[in-house]
Amino acid sequence: MLRALMCAVVAAALPLSPAGAQDFPQRQPVKLIVTFAPGGGADSAARALSDKFGEKLGQSVVVENRPGGGGVIATGLVAKASPDGYSVLFTVSSHSINQAMNPKLPFDTERDLRGVTLVGLLPQAIAVHPSVPANTLQEWLALAKSDARFGQYATGGVGSPGHFAGAVLQSMSGQPLTHVGYKGAGPAMTDVIGNQVPAVLGTLGGMMPHIKAGRLKPIAITSRARSALLPAVGTIGEAFPGFESDTWVGMFVPAGTPAAVIARLHGAAAAALAESDVRGRLEAQGLTIVAGPPADLDALVSREIRVFGQVVKEQGIKAE
């Protein structure tokens, strides 16, 4: 009887077997847990994908925003979730940045999470309040040099891709800038639109509705090439050769999730991303679709943790 009890305990502790994963995802809706607040580029991408993703899975997909800590709160939630495929993290490059910036996180990014799909790449942009007397990056930097108040830039939080893009710009330009972190790109843009902070640095897709409405004025793109959405706006690399800082968007599940479940999630995501309506919505946000496999995403994260670790050391960036 003791042996039978021990076997039962061991069996309960094991992750789903391939046979046990065969009914996925029949039991319940899949939660797509977004690391930032509604209104930003990551949230917009998740919502553009979720319906068709659910259709391809054969199960409803619910978008759940868990902002805070530059993505740490949502990532920790998924890292500790049951490895059954029903909790899927939807995040951006801050996933790697957080681990590089804070090795004492309540989880280990490489050990506790596994990639599902590299969704795509999002250009970032710097935009200012329309009242700011600068129309280009160089004009903004000159303005910040003459009045430090104009050198403040809002982002989705400490450790966000926007924060790191700003840190690299500061290093390359030699112009001191002041980072103002928020719990997501949406709140950051709200304060810039309200003229509480002069500039915002975040994903272009999340800014486009405000740019079109005249609430934000774009002055620079972080990608290697200019964006088709704003062809008249120059890149940071045009002023500082070698600068490039796209934001990647990716999906992850807890480590221990059965390979069959990861494959099912990836297949559904890739199929959804191939649909013309989804592609149209995402490309309208400036996202370049990749639909890369799990192994490629895991390799990208490992590589970035090491690269960003060097940036943290050089810039003296500290987690809040």
C-alpha positions in Angstrom: 0.0 0.0 0.0 2.9 2.4 0.9 4.5 1.7 -2.5 1.2 2.4 -4.3 0.9 5.7 -2.4 4.4 6.7 -3.3 3.8 5.9 -7.0 0.6 8.0 -6.9 2.5 11.0 -5.4 5.3 10.7 -8.0 2.8 10.4 -10.8 0.9 13.5 -9.6 4.2 15.5 -9.5 5.1 14.6 -13.1 4.2 17.0 -16.0 1.6 15.9 -18.4 2.7 12.9 -20.4 2.2 13.0 -24.2 -0.8 10.8 -23.7 -2.2 13.2 -21.0 -1.7 16.1 -23.4 -3.8 14.6 -26.2 -6.9 16.3 -24.9 -5.3 19.8 -24.9 -6.9 22.3 -25.0 -10.4 20.8 -24.4 -10.6 21.4 -20.6 -10.8 25.2 -20.4 -10.0 28.5 -22.1 -6.3 29.4 -22.7 -5.2 32.6 -20.9 -2.9 34.8 -22.9 -1.2 36.8 -20.1 0.1 40.1 -21.4 3.0 41.7 -19.4 1.8 45.3 -19.8 -1.3 47.4 -19.4 -3.9 47.9 -22.1 -3.1 50.5 -24.8 0.5 49.6 -25.6 2.0 47.8 -28.6 2.2 44.4 -26.9 -1.4 44.5 -25.8 -2.5 45.6 -29.2 -0.6 42.7 -30.8 -2.1 40.2 -28.4 -5.6 41.3 -29.1 -5.1 41.3 -32.8 -3.9 37.6 -32.6 -6.1 36.2 -29.8 -9.4 35.4 -31.7 -7.8 33.7 -34.6 -5.3 31.9 -32.3 -8.3 30.5 -30.4 -10.0 29.5 -33.6 -6.9 27.5 -34.7 -6.6 25.9 -31.2 -10.3 25.0 -31.1 -10.6 26.7 -27.8 -11.4 30.3 -26.6 -8.4 32.5 -25.8 -8.7 35.1 -23.1 -6.4 38.1 -23.0 -5.4 39.0 -19.4 -3.3 42.0 -18.6 -0.9 41.7 -15.6 1.2 44.9 -15.7 4.0 45.8 -13.2 7.7 45.4 -12.7 8.4 45.8 -16.4 6.9 42.4 -17.1 8.1 40.6 -13.9 4.7 40.2 -12.4 3.1 38.5 -15.4 6.2 36.4 -16.1 6.4 35.2 -12.5 2.8 34.2 -12.6 3.3 32.1 -15.7 6.6 30.7 -14.5 4.8 29.3 -11.5 1.6 28.2 -13.3 0.7 24.6 -14.0 2.7 23.4 -17.1 -0.4 22.3 -19.0 -0.5 24.9 -21.8 -3.4 26.9 -20.4 -1.3 29.8 -19.2 0.7 31.5 -22.0 2.9 34.5 -21.5 2.7 37.2 -24.2 5.7 39.5 -23.7 8.4 41.6 -25.4 12.2 42.0 -25.2 11.9 43.0 -21.5 11.7 39.3 -20.9 15.5 39.1 -21.5 16.3 42.5 -20.1 14.7 41.7 -16.7 16.9 38.7 -16.2 20.0 40.6 -17.2 19.1 43.5 -14.9 18.1 41.5 -11.9 19.6 38.0 -11.4 17.6 37.7 -8.1 14.2 37.6 -9.8 11.7 35.2 -8.2 12.2 32.9 -11.2 15.0 32.1 -13.7 14.0 33.1 -17.2 16.0 30.4 -18.9 15.3 27.6 -16.5 11.6 28.3 -15.7 10.1 29.2 -19.1 10.1 27.8 -22.6 9.5 29.6 -25.9 6.4 28.9 -28.0 6.6 31.4 -30.9 8.6 34.4 -31.8 5.6 36.4 -33.1 7.5 39.3 -34.7 9.5 42.5 -34.5 8.1 45.9 -33.6 9.9 49.2 -34.3 10.1 51.6 -31.5 9.8 55.4 -31.8 10.5 58.5 -29.9 7.5 60.9 -29.9 7.0 64.2 -28.1 4.1 66.3 -27.1 3.0 68.6 -30.0 4.0 71.7 -27.9 7.7 70.6 -27.7 9.7 72.8 -30.1 11.5 69.9 -31.8 10.7 68.0 -35.0 13.8 65.8 -35.2 16.0 63.7 -32.9 18.9 66.2 -33.1 16.6 69.1 -32.3 15.2 67.3 -29.3 18.7 66.4 -28.0 19.8 70.0 -28.5 16.7 71.2 -26.6 17.4 68.7 -23.8 21.0 70.0 -23.6 19.7 73.6 -23.1 16.9 72.7 -20.7 17.2 69.3 -18.9 13.4 69.2 -18.4 13.0 68.3 -22.1 15.3 65.4 -21.7 12.7 63.4 -19.8 11.3 60.4 -21.7 8.5 58.1 -20.5 8.5 54.3 -21.2 6.6 51.2 -20.2 8.8 50.8 -17.2 12.3 50.1 -15.8 13.8 47.4 -18.0 11.4 47.9 -20.8 12.8 47.9 -24.4 12.1 51.6 -24.5 14.2 52.1 -21.4 17.1 50.2 -22.9 16.8 52.0 -26.2 17.0 55.3 -24.4 20.0 54.1 -22.3 21.9 53.2 -25.5 20.9 56.5 -27.1 22.3 58.4 -24.1 25.5 56.4 -24.4 25.9 57.0 -28.1 24.9 60.7 -28.1 26.7 61.7 -24.9 23.5 63.6 -23.9 22.1 62.9 -20.4 18.5 61.9 -20.5 16.0 61.2 -17.7 14.1 58.0 -17.7 10.5 58.1 -16.4 9.1 54.5 -16.0 5.4 53.6 -16.0 3.5 50.3 -15.6 3.0 50.0 -19.3 3.2 52.0 -22.5 -0.4 53.1 -22.3 0.0 55.1 -19.1 3.3 56.5 -20.4 1.6 57.8 -23.5 -1.3 59.2 -21.5 1.0 61.4 -19.5 2.9 62.6 -22.5 -0.4 63.4 -24.3 -1.3 65.3 -21.1 2.0 67.1 -21.3 3.2 65.8 -17.9 6.3 64.4 -19.6 7.7 65.8 -22.8 8.6 62.6 -24.7 7.8 58.9 -24.9 9.9 56.0 -26.2 7.9 52.8 -27.0 6.5 50.7 -29.8 5.4 52.6 -32.8 2.2 50.5 -33.2 0.9 51.7 -29.9 1.6 55.3 -30.7 0.1 55.4 -34.3 -3.5 56.2 -33.3 -2.2 59.2 -31.2 0.2 60.3 -34.0 -2.6 60.2 -36.6 -4.8 62.2 -34.2 -2.1 64.8 -33.7 -1.7 64.0 -30.0 1.9 62.9 -30.4 4.6 64.1 -32.7 7.1 61.5 -33.9 10.7 62.5 -34.1 12.7 59.3 -34.6 12.5 55.5 -35.3 14.7 53.0 -33.5 14.9 50.4 -36.4 17.7 50.0 -38.9 15.4 51.4 -41.7 12.7 53.9 -41.7 9.1 52.7 -41.2 6.6 52.5 -44.0 4.1 53.9 -41.5 6.1 57.1 -41.1 8.6 57.3 -44.1 9.4 61.0 -43.4 10.6 60.3 -39.9 14.3 59.5 -39.7 16.0 56.7 -37.8 18.2 57.1 -34.8 20.9 55.3 -36.8 20.9 58.1 -39.3 22.2 60.4 -36.6 24.2 57.7 -34.7 25.4 54.9 -37.1 25.0 51.4 -35.7 22.0 52.2 -33.5 19.2 49.7 -33.8 16.6 48.6 -31.2 13.6 46.8 -32.4 11.3 45.1 -29.8 10.6 41.5 -30.3 7.2 40.0 -29.4 7.0 36.4 -28.2 5.0 33.7 -26.4 6.2 31.4 -23.6 4.9 28.7 -21.3 6.2 27.2 -18.0 9.1 24.8 -18.3 7.9 21.3 -18.1 5.0 21.9 -20.5 4.8 18.8 -22.7 6.4 19.1 -26.1 3.2 18.0 -27.7 1.3 21.0 -26.1 4.1 23.5 -27.1 3.9 22.1 -30.6 0.1 22.6 -30.6 0.3 26.1 -29.3 3.1 27.0 -31.8 1.2 25.5 -34.7 -2.0 27.4 -33.9 -0.1 30.7 -33.4 1.8 30.2 -36.7 -1.4 29.4 -38.5 -3.2 32.4 -37.0 -0.2 34.7 -38.0 -0.5 33.4 -41.6 -4.1 34.6 -41.9 -4.4 37.8 -44.0 -6.7 39.6 -41.6 -4.3 39.0 -38.6 -1.3 39.9 -40.7 -3.0 43.1 -41.8 -3.8 44.2 -38.3 -0.3 43.4 -37.0 1.5 45.0 -40.0 -0.7 48.1 -39.5 0.9 48.4 -36.1 4.3 48.2 -37.7 5.0 44.6 -36.7 7.2 42.4 -39.0 5.8 38.9 -38.6 8.3 36.1 -38.0 6.3 33.2 -36.5 9.6 31.6 -35.4 9.8 28.2 -33.8 10.3 27.6 -30.0 14.0 26.7 -30.2 14.8 30.0 -32.0 13.0 32.0 -29.3 14.8 30.2 -26.5 18.2 30.8 -28.2 17.4 34.5 -28.7 16.5 34.9 -25.0 19.8 33.2 -23.9 21.8 35.4 -26.3 20.1 38.6 -25.2 20.5 38.0 -21.5 24.3 38.0 -22.0 24.3 41.1 -24.3 21.9 43.1 -22.1 23.9 42.1 -19.0 26.8 44.0 -20.5 24.6 47.1 -21.1 23.4 47.0 -17.5 27.0 46.9 -16.3 28.2 49.7 -18.5 25.2 52.0 -17.8 24.8 51.1 -14.1 21.1 50.4 -14.6 19.3 49.0 -11.5 16.0 47.3 -11.1 13.4 49.1 -9.0 
